Amino acid sequence: MPVMMIHHFEQKVEQFIQEQALLNPGDQVLVALSGGPDSVALLVCLMGLRKKWGWDLAIAHVDHGLRGKESSGDAEFVRYLGETCKIPTVVRNISAQKFEARSRKTSFQAYARVMRYQILREIALDLGATKIALGHQADDQAETVLMWMVRGSGTGGLGGMSPMRDGTIVRPLLDRTKTEILEYLQSKKMAFRTDSSNAKPLYLRNRIRHKLIPLLQEFSPGIVRVLSRQSHILRADHALLEHMADQAFNTHCQVASKGVVVSRDRLLGLPLPIQRRVLRLCVQRVLASVHWPRFDMIQRVLDQLAMGHSGWMVECHGVCVSLEQGMVVIQALESARNLDVSGANGQPCRLSIPGEVVWASTGQKIWLSDSTDESQPDSSHLFKAHLDKSTFSTPLTVRSWLPGDLFYPKGLGGKRKKLQDFFSDIKIPRSQRPLVPLLVAPEGIVCVGAFRADERFRVTAETTSTVVAQISTTTVSQYD
């Protein structure tokens, strides 16, 4: 029985496929064929291995129509190649518009790539393909690593492209260089197309390819291999750190209706790389997105946490992060700004003397009575303030605090204080400040919830008429 000879290039690709578990025997493989040298080499290589592995191959080509006749020529070449090789071929024409990319706040190249992947998945689904094979190779990987490096990426970006993505998209040539691919095509006497846009310095990848990599090769002739090996190492490191971060998130973070809460001490007790990743996971959970946040936001939050002060807030891209009573609170910015203090909860209400109201935001009860009223409640769970009736006028109102509110805290000798500073001093979280009921007269704030009365309205030796204000100390947590 004759021994089936396999080209040495195909042997190396097969070894990589086995090492990375990219393809299984009997897989239905859709080859994304642009017509360029990399994708043509991929197709020919898989054809050389398909009998041994029992693969069924199909070809897909996505024509964006961005290069006019050149794009049409690519599509015709792919059709010809499919017919010659007797492989089912699907060509899809799509139109990616720059204004659509701008509306999504992304680059046109990134938007076109997303569309291309989407079309490839649709074709794979139609044909029953189990894997989509792409022609990315080691030089592409080196360029990708350098692109992320100059952008200041962490291990996620420096890990470059993964040999397998989402269990479906595979890159069997990722370990082979451009030189090896061209030599392989020459040995097989295979033609291919050239994309003229790859020579334009307009794109960062092209500038890296034609300027930066040749410069680096003067210092390290094998720079492509070096960067490819580095990406492999960093991908493994990144995967481990991500796994550790997932475990820490599940252990220490509480997902609530209004966001995510985690203890400051527990968060800072984690190794720094895990701190960053846990915070990122918190933000992503709130945003339901994997694209944010940027490193600078994470660092701003960690810098604030290191100082240990409460009462700060970091806002970025629709997310608000704050420290409240030792807890790091991550919530959507709209939730932080629009707390439930509208309608029945938190609406200003009048309070007569005598009289009582229930502050709907917290369920606290507020009583006003004359000092001679024997029916006033008496409980250790009440805040009580005796007020000089002659120092304020009516009507009295119960409302939430407003930016710019000031009062003169009793016991400070008549010194004025911003209410937001008072809240910070007594460690009232930002999220709970709008829930605190303020008893207010036309002359100013009379009582700040069950915390402090105003010095201006206190009873003195000259007081002839007294009003007693009592407020229950019961509160509710918005994170229950």
Buried (B, 14 or more C-beta within 10 A) or exposed (E): EEEEEBBEBBEBBBEBBEEBEBBEEEBBBBBBBBBBBBBBBBBBBBBBBBEEBEBBBBBBBBBBEEBEEEBEEBBBBBBEBBEEEEBEBBBBEEEBEEEBBEEEEBBBBEBBEBBBBEBBBEBBEEBEBBBBBBBBBBBBBBBBBBBBBEEEBBBBBBBBBBBBEEEBBBBBBBBBBBEBBBEBBEEBEBEBBEBEBEEEEEBBBBBBBEEBBEEBEEEEEEBBBBBBBBBBEBBEEBBEBBEBBBEBBEEBBEBBEBBBBBBBEBBBEBEEBBBBBBBBBBBBBBBEEEEBBBEEBBEBBBEBBEEEEBBBBBBBEBBBBBBBEEBBBBBBBEBBEEBBBEEEBBEEBEBEBBEBBBBBBBEBBBBBBBBEEEEBEEEEEBBBBBBBBEBBEEEBBBBBBEEEBBBBBBEEEEEEBEBBEBBBEEEBBBBBBBBBBBBBBEEBBBBBBBBBBBBBBBBEEEBEEBBBBBBBEEBEEBBE
